[in-house]
């Protein structure tokens, strides 16, 4: 306030100041969450908007507000169905309140159950799959909006009030009748062993003092474990009557599917913390359809989940039943392929350049070139990754032998190994005679397994990509572009060697056409180096 400005304080100013003090003295509208108590998440949707409210009960049981959220729907969200809008409101809330929900268990209160809508879908894709993934890290339990807990008990107490002068008596008539000695229960274990000549049903009783009492009976027919269970109980009951036992616990293995069924159907989690986290993490991979649990495979196929006993039956049927093998070992290994045993493994290790080559045929190529070429015969060096290729109208045994002689032997010397597939142009008498003449070892890859000759297959893929980028519009000049494609491949750095095939073969970097037009530092350096070598050799002489 300024000195020259008159100050007036009337009754309205006093009332306004008093209202501010009263408001500040009241408890805050929003409070901080209390650790260890569940949160209450309310969600609601309208035609064009959605909202959420986060609350928590205090120590007096009163509901206190923690956070308000609301926004309008835009774009395609306006076309969602009512249940999808409810799911959208839930996803909007957990994205905004993630730091709250991760630290507490949350009770979702809504008219519809968005969790059941998402988790019970047989196939999740697109938007629903993304929502299911977001919900998997939170512990959220659904509570219907109209449910009022404790209302039935409150009505009963209101209809049957206790008189104000009622005296509570500590004397209970005939109280000695209710005093009995409760002994720890016995435990009974049983197995489901079965044999061809009869089923041996073994039962083991264990007393509270860990005393063992084994018993075994033999039945005339073979029974599986699940079917033998009632007989076990009968036999155990007869034995228990002989020793006058009062209570027995039958130890049975819990079905592994039950924890996922409880979570998907009733949102019930195990008591252990590790088990709760495991169920929440793995449950989105399962779905409940017609009261049957299914597992979603990677390709979207639903796989029915079976119990341990059902799995044993399926395994026996798969291996020894109608689906079991009916052939000898050799037929099982080779009958579905080419009726030949697999080739032995030959690891290809190149110790020097041009020691080992991988060869393959590319084609038939469509369309044919202008010279009627439709095949490419390619060879790649395993050490330097240097490649040679030529186009042909057709490839026969003589074509392959001539290619090896002119493109490999006459240029780079006689190789030690040549890796090919089992094609007719490579596996023939002409090729065998040629390899025997030059002492070349020919190795073939496993049939129907192109990855066994991986270097040749990788070069074929790279060469085809380069040709697709360099051919003209009619795509019939690819045989003329083959030399350019090989040049581009040879001067490009390869990932396995981190060098270019040209530098590995010749020991120097390639001089490109651009460096001739625009001189670079490489050319003067090479000239100076050449002059020094000439002068050094002259001095030595």
C-alpha positions in Angstrom: 0.0 0.0 0.0 1.1 3.5 -0.8 1.3 6.3 1.8 -1.0 8.6 -0.1 -3.7 5.9 -0.6 -6.4 6.0 2.0 -7.0 2.7 3.9 -10.6 1.7 4.6 -11.5 -1.4 6.7 -15.2 -2.1 6.8 -17.4 -5.0 7.9 -17.2 -6.7 4.5 -13.4 -6.7 4.7 -13.5 -8.2 8.2 -15.8 -11.0 7.1 -13.7 -11.8 4.1 -10.5 -12.0 6.3 -12.3 -14.2 8.8 -13.5 -16.6 6.0 -9.9 -16.9 4.9 -8.7 -17.8 8.4 -11.5 -20.3 8.8 -10.7 -22.0 5.5 -7.0 -22.3 6.4 -7.8 -23.8 9.8 -9.9 -26.6 8.3 -8.3 -29.9 7.2 -7.0 -29.9 3.6 -9.3 -31.0 0.8 -6.6 -33.3 -0.6 -4.3 -35.4 1.5 -1.2 -37.5 1.0 -1.5 -41.3 0.8 -0.8 -43.4 3.8 1.6 -46.4 3.3 0.2 -49.8 3.8 -3.4 -49.0 3.0 -5.1 -49.7 -0.3 -6.2 -46.9 -2.6 -9.7 -46.4 -4.0 -9.8 -45.5 -7.7 -13.2 -44.2 -9.1 -13.6 -43.9 -12.9 -16.5 -42.6 -14.8 -17.2 -41.8 -18.5 -19.6 -39.7 -20.5 -20.1 -39.4 -24.2 -17.3 -36.9 -24.7 -15.4 -36.8 -21.5 -13.9 -39.1 -18.8 -12.8 -38.6 -15.2 -11.1 -40.4 -12.4 -10.7 -39.8 -8.6 -8.2 -41.4 -6.3 -9.1 -41.7 -2.6 -8.0 -43.6 0.5 -9.6 -44.4 3.9 -8.0 -42.7 6.9 -7.6 -44.1 10.4 -11.2 -43.3 11.3 -12.5 -45.1 8.2 -13.4 -41.9 6.4 -12.7 -41.5 2.7 -10.2 -38.8 1.9 -9.4 -37.5 -1.6 -5.9 -37.7 -3.1 -6.2 -36.7 -6.7 -8.7 -35.5 -9.4 -8.4 -36.3 -13.1 -10.5 -35.4 -16.1 -10.2 -34.7 -19.8 -12.2 -34.7 -23.0 -12.1 -37.4 -25.7 -10.6 -36.5 -29.1 -10.5 -38.1 -32.5 -11.3 -41.8 -32.7 -11.8 -42.0 -29.0 -15.3 -40.6 -29.5 -16.2 -43.7 -31.5 -15.3 -46.2 -28.7 -17.9 -48.4 -27.2 -18.9 -47.7 -23.6 -16.7 -50.5 -22.2 -13.8 -49.3 -24.3 -14.3 -45.8 -22.9 -14.2 -47.2 -19.4 -10.9 -49.0 -20.3 -9.6 -45.7 -21.7 -10.4 -43.9 -18.4 -8.6 -46.6 -16.5 -5.5 -46.4 -18.7 -5.6 -42.6 -18.5 -5.7 -42.8 -14.7 -2.8 -45.3 -14.3 -0.6 -43.3 -16.6 -1.1 -40.1 -14.6 -1.0 -41.9 -11.1 1.6 -44.5 -11.8 3.8 -43.4 -8.9 0.8 -43.9 -6.5 -0.4 -47.2 -7.8 3.0 -48.9 -7.9 3.4 -48.4 -4.1 -0.1 -49.5 -3.1 -2.7 -52.1 -3.9 -5.7 -50.4 -5.6 -9.5 -51.2 -5.5 -11.1 -50.1 -8.8 -14.7 -48.9 -8.3 -16.8 -48.6 -11.5 -20.1 -49.6 -13.1 -18.3 -52.0 -15.6 -15.2 -54.2 -15.1 -12.6 -53.0 -17.6 -10.1 -55.6 -16.3 -12.3 -58.5 -17.2 -13.0 -57.1 -20.6 -9.3 -56.8 -21.4 -8.0 -60.0 -19.8 -10.8 -62.3 -21.0 -10.3 -61.6 -24.7 -9.1 -64.7 -26.6 -6.9 -62.6 -28.9 -5.2 -59.4 -28.0 -4.0 -57.1 -30.7 -3.4 -53.4 -31.3 -4.8 -51.1 -28.7 -6.1 -53.9 -26.3 -2.7 -55.6 -26.3 -1.0 -52.3 -25.3 -3.5 -51.7 -22.5 -3.0 -55.3 -21.2 0.7 -54.7 -21.1 0.3 -51.4 -19.1 -2.0 -53.1 -16.6 0.3 -56.0 -15.9 2.5 -54.1 -13.5 -0.2 -52.9 -11.1 -2.2 -54.8 -8.4 -5.8 -53.7 -9.2 -8.9 -55.3 -7.8 -12.4 -54.5 -9.2 -15.2 -53.6 -6.9 -18.7 -53.0 -8.3 -19.9 -49.4 -7.8 -23.2 -50.3 -6.2 -21.7 -52.7 -3.7 -21.9 -51.4 -0.1 -19.8 -53.5 2.3 -21.2 -54.2 5.7 -24.7 -53.0 4.9 -26.3 -56.4 5.6 -24.7 -56.7 9.0 -25.7 -53.1 9.8 -29.3 -53.8 8.9 -29.3 -57.0 11.1 -28.0 -55.1 14.1 -30.6 -52.3 13.6 -33.5 -54.9 13.5 -32.2 -56.7 16.6 -31.0 -54.1 19.1 -29.4 -55.0 22.4 -31.2 -53.5 25.5 -29.3 -50.8 27.2 -29.5 -52.6 30.6 -28.2 -55.9 29.2 -25.7 -57.5 31.6 -23.0 -59.7 30.1 -22.5 -62.9 32.1 -19.1 -64.7 32.2 -20.7 -68.0 33.3 -21.4 -70.3 30.4 -23.7 -73.3 31.2 -22.2 -76.7 30.5 -18.9 -75.1 29.4 -17.0 -78.3 30.1 -18.7 -79.9 27.1 -16.9 -77.5 24.7 -13.5 -78.4 26.1 -11.8 -81.1 24.1 -8.2 -81.9 23.4 -7.3 -81.2 19.7 -4.5 -83.4 18.5 -2.4 -82.5 15.5 -3.6 -84.2 12.4 -1.9 -87.1 10.6 -0.7 -86.8 7.1 -1.3 -89.3 4.3 0.8 -89.5 1.1 0.0 -91.7 -1.8 1.4 -92.4 -5.3 0.0 -93.5 -8.6 2.5 -96.1 -9.6 1.2 -98.4 -12.4 2.6 -101.5 -14.0 1.6 -103.9 -16.7 0.8 -106.8 -14.3 -1.1 -104.7 -11.9 -1.2 -101.4 -10.0 0.6 -101.1 -6.7 -1.2 -98.4 -4.6 1.2 -97.2 -2.0 0.1 -95.2 1.0 2.3 -93.6 3.7 0.9 -92.3 7.0 2.9 -89.8 9.0 2.0 -89.1 12.6 2.4 -85.7 14.3 5.7 -87.0 15.8 6.9 -87.8 12.3 6.5 -91.6 12.8 6.1 -93.4 9.4 3.6 -96.1 8.8 3.8 -97.4 5.2 1.2 -99.6 3.6 0.8 -101.0 0.1 -2.1 -102.8 -1.6 -2.3 -104.3 -5.1 -5.3 -104.1 -7.4 -6.0 -106.3 -10.4 -6.4 -103.5 -12.9 -4.1 -100.7 -14.0 -5.3 -97.3 -12.9 -3.8 -93.9 -13.5 -3.0 -91.6 -10.8 -6.1 -89.4 -11.1 -8.5 -92.4 -11.2 -6.8 -94.2 -8.4 -7.3 -91.3 -6.0 -10.8 -92.4 -4.6 -9.4 -95.9 -4.0 -6.6 -94.4 -2.1 -9.0 -92.6 0.2 -11.0 -95.7 0.8 -7.9 -97.7 1.6 -6.6 -95.0 3.8 -9.9 -94.8 5.6 -9.9 -98.5 6.3 -6.4 -98.4 7.7 -7.2 -95.3 9.8 -10.1 -97.1 11.4 -7.7 -99.9 12.5 -5.5 -97.4 14.3 -8.3 -95.2 15.6 -7.1 -91.9 14.2 -9.3 -88.8 14.4 -8.2 -86.5 11.5 -5.9 -87.0 8.5 -4.7 -84.5 5.9 -4.4 -85.9 2.4 -1.3 -84.3 0.8 -2.1 -83.5 -2.9 -0.1 -81.4 -5.3 -1.8 -78.2 -6.2 -2.8 -77.6 -9.8 -0.5 -75.0 -11.4 -3.4 -73.5 -13.3 -5.4 -72.6 -10.2 -3.5 -69.4 -9.4 -4.0 -68.0 -12.9 -7.7 -69.1 -12.9 -8.2 -67.3 -9.5 -6.6 -64.1 -10.9 -8.3 -64.0 -14.2 -11.8 -64.9 -12.9 -11.8 -63.4 -9.4 -8.7 -61.1 -9.3 -7.4 -63.2 -6.4 -3.7 -63.2 -5.8 -1.5 -65.6 -3.7 -0.4 -64.6 -0.3 3.4 -64.7 -0.9 4.9 -61.5 -2.4 7.0 -63.3 -5.0 4.0 -65.4 -6.1 1.9 -62.3 -6.4 4.4 -60.5 -8.6 4.9 -63.7 -10.7 1.2 -64.1 -11.3 0.7 -60.4 -12.2 3.6 -60.5 -14.7 2.7 -63.8 -16.4 -1.1 -63.6 -16.3 -1.4 -61.4 -19.5 0.0 -64.4 -21.4 -3.1 -66.4 -20.5 -6.8 -66.0 -21.2 -9.9 -67.6 -19.8 -12.4 -68.7 -22.5 -15.5 -70.9 -21.7 -14.1 -71.7 -18.3 -10.9 -73.1 -19.9 -7.5 -71.7 -19.4 -5.5 -71.0 -22.6 -1.9 -69.7 -23.2 -1.3 -67.2 -26.0 1.5 -68.4 -28.3 3.8 -66.0 -30.2 1.9 -66.5 -33.4 -1.5 -65.9 -31.8 -2.7 -69.5 -31.5 -4.4 -70.4 -28.2 -2.8 -73.4 -26.5 -5.0 -75.2 -24.0 -3.4 -75.6 -20.6 -3.5 -79.1 -19.0 -2.8 -80.4 -15.6 0.2 -82.6 -14.7 -1.8 -85.8 -14.9 -3.3 -84.8 -18.3 0.2 -84.0 -19.5 1.4 -87.4 -18.6 -1.5 -89.0 -20.6 -0.7 -86.7 -23.6 3.0 -87.6 -23.5 2.2 -91.3 -23.4 -0.1 -91.0 -26.3 2.4 -88.9 -28.3 5.2 -91.4 -27.8 3.6 -94.7 -27.4 -0.1 -94.3 -28.4 -1.7 -93.7 -31.7 0.6 -90.7 -32.4 3.7 -92.6 -31.5 6.5 -93.7 -33.7 5.9 -96.8 -35.9 9.3 -96.9 -37.7 12.9 -97.7 -37.0 15.4 -95.1 -35.9 16.9 -94.7 -39.4 13.5 -94.1 -41.0 12.6 -91.6 -38.4 15.8 -89.6 -39.0 15.9 -89.6 -42.8 12.5 -90.6 -44.3 11.0 -87.1 -44.3 14.1 -85.6 -46.1 15.9 -87.2 -49.0 16.3 -90.8 -47.6 20.0 -90.2 -46.9 21.9 -89.7 -43.7 23.0 -86.1 -43.0 26.4 -84.9 -44.2 29.2 -84.7 -41.6 30.0 -81.2 -40.2 33.1 -79.5 -41.8 33.9 -76.2 -40.1 35.3 -73.8 -42.7 38.4 -71.9 -41.3 40.3 -69.9 -43.9 43.9 -69.1 -42.8 45.1 -67.2 -45.8 43.4 -65.4 -48.8 41.8 -67.5 -51.4 42.2 -70.7 -49.4 38.5 -71.5 -49.3 35.7 -70.3 -51.6 31.9 -70.6 -51.3 29.9 -71.0 -54.5 26.3 -70.8 -55.3 23.9 -70.2 -58.2 21.4 -67.2 -58.3 18.4 -67.8 -60.5 16.4 -68.2 -62.6 16.2 -64.4 -62.6 13.0 -62.8 -64.0 13.0 -61.0 -66.4 15.8 -62.4 -68.5 18.5 -60.0 -69.6 18.6 -58.6 -73.1 21.2 -61.3 -73.9 18.9 -64.0 -72.6 20.9 -64.5 -69.4 18.9 -65.8 -66.4 21.5 -67.2 -64.0 24.5 -65.8 -62.1 27.3 -68.1 -60.8 28.9 -66.4 -57.8 32.0 -67.3 -55.7 33.1 -65.6 -52.4 36.5 -66.0 -50.6 36.1 -66.9 -47.0 39.2 -65.0 -45.8 38.9 -61.6 -47.6 35.3 -61.7 -48.6 36.4 -61.0 -52.2 33.7 -62.0 -54.8 33.6 -63.1 -58.4 30.4 -63.5 -60.5 29.4 -64.1 -64.1 26.0 -64.2 -65.9 25.0 -67.3 -68.0 22.1 -68.4 -70.0 22.2 -71.9 -68.4 24.6 -73.5 -65.9 25.9 -77.0 -66.5 28.8 -79.0 -65.1 31.2 -77.6 -67.8 30.1 -74.1 -67.0 31.0 -74.4 -63.4 34.4 -76.0 -64.2 35.2 -73.3 -66.7 34.3 -70.6 -64.2 36.5 -72.1 -61.5 39.4 -72.4 -63.9 39.3 -68.9 -65.4 37.8 -66.8 -62.6 39.6 -68.4 -59.6 42.5 -70.7 -60.4 44.1 -68.5 -63.2 43.7 -65.3 -61.1 44.2 -66.3 -57.5 45.7 -69.7 -57.5 44.5 -73.1 -56.6 42.2 -73.1 -53.6 42.2 -75.7 -50.9 38.4 -76.0 -50.3 35.3 -75.2 -52.4 32.0 -75.1 -50.5 28.9 -75.8 -52.6 25.4 -77.1 -52.2 24.1 -80.5 -53.5 22.9 -79.2 -56.9 23.5 -81.1 -60.0 25.9 -78.6 -61.6 28.2 -79.0 -58.6 27.8 -82.7 -57.9 28.9 -84.6 -61.0 31.7 -86.6 -62.5 33.2 -83.6 -64.5 33.5 -81.6 -61.3 35.0 -84.5 -59.4 37.7 -85.0 -62.1 38.5 -81.3 -62.1 38.9 -81.2 -58.3 41.0 -84.4 -58.4 43.3 -82.9 -61.0 44.0 -79.7 -59.0 43.8 -81.4 -55.6 40.8 -79.3 -54.5 38.6 -80.6 -51.7 34.9 -80.1 -52.5 32.6 -79.9 -49.5 28.8 -79.8 -49.7 26.4 -78.3 -47.3 23.5 -80.1 -45.7 20.5 -80.6 -48.0 17.6 -78.2 -47.5 19.7 -76.0 -45.2 21.1 -72.9 -47.0 22.5 -71.5 -43.8 25.2 -74.2 -43.9 26.8 -72.2 -46.8 26.1 -68.9 -45.2 28.8 -66.8 -46.8 27.6 -67.5 -50.3 23.9 -66.9 -49.4 24.8 -63.6 -47.8 26.7 -62.5 -50.9 23.8 -63.5 -53.1 21.4 -61.3 -51.0 23.8 -58.3 -51.2 24.4 -58.7 -54.9 20.7 -58.8 -55.7 20.1 -55.6 -53.6 22.8 -53.8 -55.5 21.5 -54.9 -58.9 18.0 -53.7 -58.0 19.3 -50.2 -57.3 21.4 -50.0 -60.5 19.3 -51.5 -63.3 17.3 -49.4 -65.7 13.5 -49.2 -65.9 13.0 -52.2 -68.1 15.3 -54.3 -65.8 16.9 -56.2 -68.7 20.3 -54.7 -68.5 21.3 -56.3 -65.2 24.0 -58.4 -66.9 25.7 -55.2 -68.0 25.5 -53.8 -64.4 27.0 -56.9 -62.9 30.6 -55.5 -63.1 29.5 -52.3 -61.4 27.7 -54.3 -58.6 30.8 -56.3 -58.0 32.9 -53.1 -57.8 30.6 -51.6 -55.3 30.7 -54.7 -53.2 34.5 -55.0 -53.3 35.2 -51.4 -52.2 32.5 -51.4 -49.4 33.6 -52.2 -45.8 32.3 -55.6 -44.6 31.1 -56.1 -41.0 33.1 -59.3 -40.2 36.4 -57.9 -41.3 35.8 -54.2 -40.7 37.7 -53.6 -44.0 37.0 -53.6 -47.7 37.7 -56.8 -49.7 39.9 -54.6 -52.0 42.2 -53.5 -49.2 42.5 -57.0 -47.8 43.5 -58.4 -51.2 45.8 -55.7 -52.5 46.9 -54.1 -49.2 46.1 -50.5 -50.2 43.0 -48.4 -50.3 41.2 -48.1 -53.6 41.5 -44.9 -55.7 38.1 -43.7 -56.7 37.2 -41.7 -59.8 36.1 -38.8 -57.6 39.6 -38.6 -56.1 41.0 -38.1 -59.6 38.6 -35.2 -60.4 39.0 -33.7 -57.0 42.5 -34.4 -55.7 42.7 -35.7 -52.2 45.7 -36.2 -49.8 45.9 -39.9 -50.8 47.4 -39.3 -54.2 50.3 -37.0 -53.1 51.0 -39.3 -50.2 51.2 -42.3 -52.6 53.5 -40.4 -55.0 55.9 -39.4 -52.1 55.9 -42.9 -50.8 56.7 -44.3 -54.3 59.6 -41.8 -54.7 61.0 -42.8 -51.3 60.9 -46.4 -52.2 62.7 -45.8 -55.6 65.4 -43.7 -53.9 65.9 -46.3 -51.1 66.2 -49.1 -53.7 68.7 -47.0 -55.7 70.8 -46.3 -52.6 71.0 -50.0 -51.8 72.0 -50.9 -55.2 
